[in-house]
């Protein structure tokens, strides 16, 4: 990425309120620095990990956190899209136009944005706990069958 890019808003304050994983902030900043105008970036997790001196697992967790926060969406393997409110644009007009096309509920300045993130994290943690319980139940049943 070269040249001066514009953003429609100063999003750092609201992003700081999300209380993301520390690696998520670093990944977001690196992705912003290397994204195309409009926020598209082609980069894989291994490359991000190397750029930041992090493990692939840390980058994976960071990307999951950024997805839950609606700041970065995976389009396909190695291709991501930044939230229009954190992406850079070639002109202020492009930045404003991109934000205007967003549903108001997905905007960083939505009054429920931080709460939506917290609910998404809770739902994700609940899903992980349920999967853990299911694995434990399956293991317990298998052990009972083996003893019988």
C-alpha positions in Angstrom: 0.0 0.0 0.0 1.4 3.4 -0.9 0.2 6.9 -0.7 -2.2 8.7 1.7 -5.4 7.0 2.6 -8.5 8.3 4.3 -10.9 6.9 6.7 -14.4 8.1 7.4 -14.1 8.1 11.1 -11.5 7.9 13.9 -12.4 4.4 15.0 -9.6 3.8 17.5 -11.7 4.9 20.5 -14.6 2.4 19.9 -12.1 -0.4 18.9 -10.3 0.2 22.2 -13.6 -0.3 24.1 -14.0 -3.8 22.7 -11.2 -5.2 24.9 -9.9 -7.5 22.1 -7.1 -10.0 22.5 -3.8 -8.1 22.5 -2.7 -9.9 19.3 -6.0 -8.8 17.6 -5.0 -5.2 17.8 -1.7 -5.9 16.2 -3.2 -8.0 13.5 -5.8 -5.3 12.7 -3.2 -2.6 12.5 -1.0 -4.7 10.2 -3.9 -5.6 8.0 -4.9 -1.9 7.8 -1.4 -1.0 6.8 -1.2 -3.5 4.0 -4.8 -3.5 2.7 -6.0 -2.1 -0.6 -8.1 1.1 -0.7 -11.5 -0.1 0.5 -10.1 -2.6 3.0 -9.5 -5.8 0.9 -6.3 -7.7 1.8 -4.8 -10.9 0.5 -2.7 -12.4 3.2 -2.6 -15.8 4.8 -2.3 -16.5 8.5 1.3 -17.8 8.2 2.4 -14.5 6.5 0.6 -12.4 9.2 2.3 -14.5 11.9 5.7 -13.9 10.3 5.1 -10.2 9.9 4.2 -9.9 13.6 6.5 -12.5 15.1 3.4 -14.4 16.4 2.4 -18.0 16.3 -0.2 -19.1 13.7 -2.4 -20.0 16.6 -2.2 -16.5 18.0 -3.1 -15.0 14.6 -6.0 -17.5 14.2 -7.4 -16.5 17.6 -6.8 -12.8 16.7 -8.7 -13.1 13.4 -11.5 -15.0 15.2 -11.7 -12.1 17.7 -11.7 -9.5 14.9 -14.5 -11.4 13.1 -16.6 -11.5 16.3 -16.1 -7.8 16.6 -17.2 -7.3 12.9 -13.9 -5.6 12.2 -12.5 -8.2 9.7 -14.4 -10.7 7.7 -12.9 -13.7 5.9 -14.0 -13.8 2.3 -12.1 -17.0 1.4 -8.8 -18.5 2.3 -6.2 -15.8 2.4 -8.6 -13.0 1.5 -10.1 -10.7 4.1 -12.2 -7.5 4.1 -11.9 -4.8 6.7 -15.0 -3.2 8.1 -15.6 -0.1 6.0 -15.2 2.2 9.0 -11.6 1.0 9.7 -10.6 0.6 6.0 -8.6 3.3 4.2 -9.8 4.9 1.0 -8.3 7.0 -1.8 -10.4 10.0 -1.0 -12.6 11.3 1.9 -15.6 11.0 -0.4 -14.9 7.3 -1.0 -14.7 6.8 2.7 -18.0 8.5 3.5 -19.7 6.7 0.6 -18.6 3.3 1.9 -19.9 4.0 5.3 -23.2 5.3 4.0 -23.8 1.9 2.3 -23.4 0.0 5.6 -26.4 -1.0 7.7 -26.5 1.3 10.7 -26.5 -1.7 13.1 -23.1 -2.7 11.8 -21.5 0.7 12.2 -18.8 1.2 14.8 -20.7 4.2 16.2 -23.9 2.2 16.7 -25.0 2.5 20.4 -25.1 -1.3 20.6 -21.8 -2.1 18.8 -19.7 -3.0 21.9 -22.6 -5.0 23.4 -23.0 -6.9 20.1 -19.4 -7.9 20.3 -19.7 -9.0 23.9 -22.7 -11.1 23.0 -20.9 -12.7 20.1 -18.0 -13.6 22.3 -20.3 -15.1 24.9 -22.2 -17.1 22.2 -18.9 -18.3 20.8 -17.7 -19.4 24.3 -21.0 -21.2 24.9 -20.6 -23.1 21.6 -17.1 -24.1 22.6 -18.3 -25.3 26.1 -21.2 -27.3 24.4 -18.7 -29.0 22.0 -16.5 -29.8 25.0 -19.5 -31.3 26.9 -20.5 -33.3 23.8 -16.9 -34.7 23.4 -16.8 -35.6 27.1 -20.2 -37.3 27.0 -19.1 -39.3 23.9 -15.9 -40.3 25.6 -17.7 -41.3 28.8 -20.1 -43.5 26.8 -17.3 -45.1 25.0 -15.5 -45.9 28.2 -18.7 -47.4 29.7 -19.1 -49.6 26.6 -15.5 -50.7 26.9 -16.0 -51.7 30.6 -19.3 -53.5 29.9 
